Amino acid sequence: MTFQETLIQILTRFSETDPVLLWLFFAFSNFTENVFPPWPGDTITVFGGFLVARNLESFGWFALVSSTLVGNLLGAWVMYRFGNVFLHWVKKKEFPFKDSLYDEESIEKTLAWFHRNSIAVILFSRFSAGIRFFVSIVAGMVKMNPILFFGCFTIAVFLWCGILIFSGFYLGSHWEAVLGFLEIYNRIIVGLMTLLAILFFWYRRRKKTATQNS
């Protein structure tokens, strides 16, 4: 039995539990997704749409949406605070290989770029599990205005999680069909991000070599 099949069985059994525990479970899932990217948060969110489609009197739209939003905001806040403290710690702390691992000029350029494009990055980051994990950390590093950050983050959550929830709702008992699409989608996004990262570092290396030779 695959991990996905095991997860589906667990979710199906869990759907019969107390509505308070269901609310806490979906909040926990969305929280964990922000601090531990391997967690299958998108799958569980799609399943939430399926639960609402079953017309469970004890767990409806408000319960699912509120637990999803609260969990995401709490997770984002934890990572925002982590980023706020982490950069300061790295700058002050001495550790082995710091000179080779910590390039302050490159980091400052990256943070400056994020600061200029922060709104667009936050809005679109939600559509990729790999990116959404780092965005809250970087927002904390640049000390982005919390109201602006969490406002943009909330919009992003409603956009992405709304798509997942409505997919599970309209597909009903066939909600698992979304998982195949998500797997392909995430592979494409990861592939594109890897390619962009390779091109970026290649360009920087080439530019640095050209500067040294001139």
C-alpha positions in Angstrom: 0.0 0.0 0.0 1.4 3.4 -1.0 1.7 6.4 1.4 -1.1 8.1 -0.5 -3.5 5.2 -0.1 -2.6 4.9 3.6 -3.2 8.6 4.1 -6.6 8.4 2.3 -7.7 5.5 4.6 -6.6 7.5 7.7 -8.5 10.6 6.5 -11.6 8.6 5.8 -11.7 7.1 9.3 -10.8 10.4 10.9 -13.8 12.1 9.2 -16.2 10.4 11.6 -14.6 12.0 14.7 -15.8 14.9 16.9 -16.2 18.2 15.0 -13.9 20.0 17.5 -11.1 17.5 16.8 -11.7 17.9 13.0 -11.3 21.7 13.3 -8.1 21.3 15.3 -6.9 18.7 12.8 -7.3 21.0 9.8 -5.8 23.9 11.7 -2.8 21.7 12.8 -2.4 20.4 9.2 -2.2 23.9 7.7 0.1 25.1 10.5 2.5 22.1 10.0 2.5 22.6 6.3 4.1 26.1 6.8 6.9 24.8 9.2 7.5 21.4 7.7 7.0 21.3 3.9 6.9 17.5 3.5 3.6 17.4 5.4 0.8 16.6 2.8 -1.2 19.8 3.6 -2.6 20.2 0.2 -4.0 16.7 0.1 -5.7 17.2 3.5 -7.2 20.5 2.4 -8.7 18.9 -0.7 -10.2 16.2 1.6 -11.7 19.0 3.6 -13.7 20.1 0.6 -15.0 16.6 0.2 -16.1 16.5 3.9 -18.1 19.7 3.3 -19.7 18.1 0.2 -21.0 15.3 2.4 -23.2 17.9 4.1 -22.0 17.0 7.6 -24.0 19.2 9.9 -21.2 19.3 12.4 -18.5 20.4 10.0 -19.3 22.9 7.3 -17.8 25.8 5.3 -17.2 28.1 8.2 -15.3 25.4 10.2 -13.1 24.4 7.3 -12.3 27.9 6.1 -11.6 29.2 9.7 -9.4 26.2 10.6 -7.5 26.5 7.3 -6.9 30.3 7.8 -6.0 30.1 11.5 -3.6 27.2 10.9 -1.8 29.0 8.0 -1.6 32.3 9.8 -0.1 30.7 12.9 2.4 28.8 10.8 3.4 31.9 8.9 3.8 33.9 12.1 6.2 31.3 13.6 8.3 31.3 10.4 8.2 35.1 10.2 9.5 35.3 13.7 12.1 32.7 13.0 13.4 34.7 10.0 13.4 37.8 12.1 15.8 36.2 14.6 17.7 33.9 12.3 19.4 36.5 10.2 20.6 38.4 13.3 21.9 35.2 14.8 23.8 34.3 11.6 25.5 37.7 11.4 26.7 37.6 15.0 27.4 33.9 15.4 30.8 32.4 14.5 30.6 28.8 13.2 32.8 26.5 11.0 32.9 27.4 7.3 31.0 30.6 7.9 33.1 32.5 5.3 32.3 30.0 2.6 28.6 29.6 3.5 27.7 33.1 4.4 28.0 35.7 1.7 26.6 38.9 3.2 26.7 40.8 -0.1 24.6 38.2 -2.0 22.2 37.9 0.9 21.7 41.6 1.0 21.0 41.7 -2.7 18.5 38.9 -2.4 16.7 40.6 0.5 16.7 43.9 -1.4 15.1 42.1 -4.4 12.5 40.5 -2.1 11.7 43.8 -0.5 11.0 45.4 -4.0 8.8 42.5 -5.1 7.4 41.3 -1.8 3.7 41.6 -2.6 3.9 39.6 -5.8 6.2 37.0 -4.3 3.9 36.4 -1.3 0.8 36.2 -3.5 2.3 33.7 -5.9 4.4 31.7 -3.4 1.3 30.0 -2.1 1.0 28.1 -5.4 4.3 26.2 -4.7 4.9 24.2 -1.5 8.7 24.6 -1.9 8.5 28.4 -2.1 5.8 29.1 0.4 8.0 27.6 3.2 10.8 30.2 2.6 8.7 33.3 2.0 7.6 33.8 5.6 11.2 33.4 6.7 12.5 36.0 4.2 9.7 38.4 5.1 10.9 38.2 8.7 14.5 38.7 7.6 13.7 42.0 5.8 11.3 43.0 8.7 8.5 43.4 6.3 5.5 45.3 7.7 3.5 42.6 9.5 0.1 44.0 8.5 1.2 44.1 4.8 2.7 40.6 5.0 -0.2 38.9 6.7 -2.7 40.8 4.6 -1.0 39.5 1.4 -0.6 36.1 2.9 -4.3 35.9 3.8 -5.2 36.7 0.2 -2.8 34.0 -1.0 -4.3 31.4 1.3 -7.8 32.2 0.1 -6.7 31.9 -3.5 -4.8 28.6 -3.3 -6.7 26.8 -0.5 -10.0 28.0 -2.1 -9.0 26.2 -5.3 -8.2 23.0 -3.4 -11.3 23.1 -1.2 -13.7 23.7 -4.2 -12.0 21.0 -6.1 -12.6 18.5 -3.3 -16.2 19.8 -2.9 -17.2 19.5 -6.5 -15.5 16.2 -7.2 -17.1 14.7 -4.1 -16.2 11.1 -3.7 -13.8 11.4 -6.6 -11.7 14.0 -4.7 -8.6 11.8 -5.0 -8.4 12.7 -8.7 -7.0 16.1 -7.7 -4.0 14.4 -6.1 -2.7 13.1 -9.4 -2.9 16.7 -10.8 -1.2 18.1 -7.7 1.7 15.6 -8.1 2.3 16.6 -11.7 1.9 20.3 -10.9 4.4 20.2 -8.1 6.9 18.3 -10.2 6.7 20.9 -12.9 7.0 23.8 -10.4 10.0 22.2 -8.7 11.6 21.5 -12.1 11.1 25.1 -13.2 12.5 26.5 -9.9 15.5 24.2 -10.1 16.2 25.3 -13.6 15.9 29.0 -12.7 18.2 28.5 -9.7 20.8 26.8 -11.9 20.6 29.6 -14.5 20.8 32.3 -11.8 24.0 30.8 -10.2 25.5 30.2 -13.7 24.9 33.8 -14.6 26.4 35.1 -11.3 29.4 32.9 -11.7 29.9 34.0 -15.3 29.5 37.7 -14.3 32.0 37.3 -11.4 34.5 35.6 -13.7 34.2 38.4 -16.3 34.7 41.1 -13.7 37.8 39.4 -12.4 39.3 39.0 -15.9 38.6 42.6 -16.8 
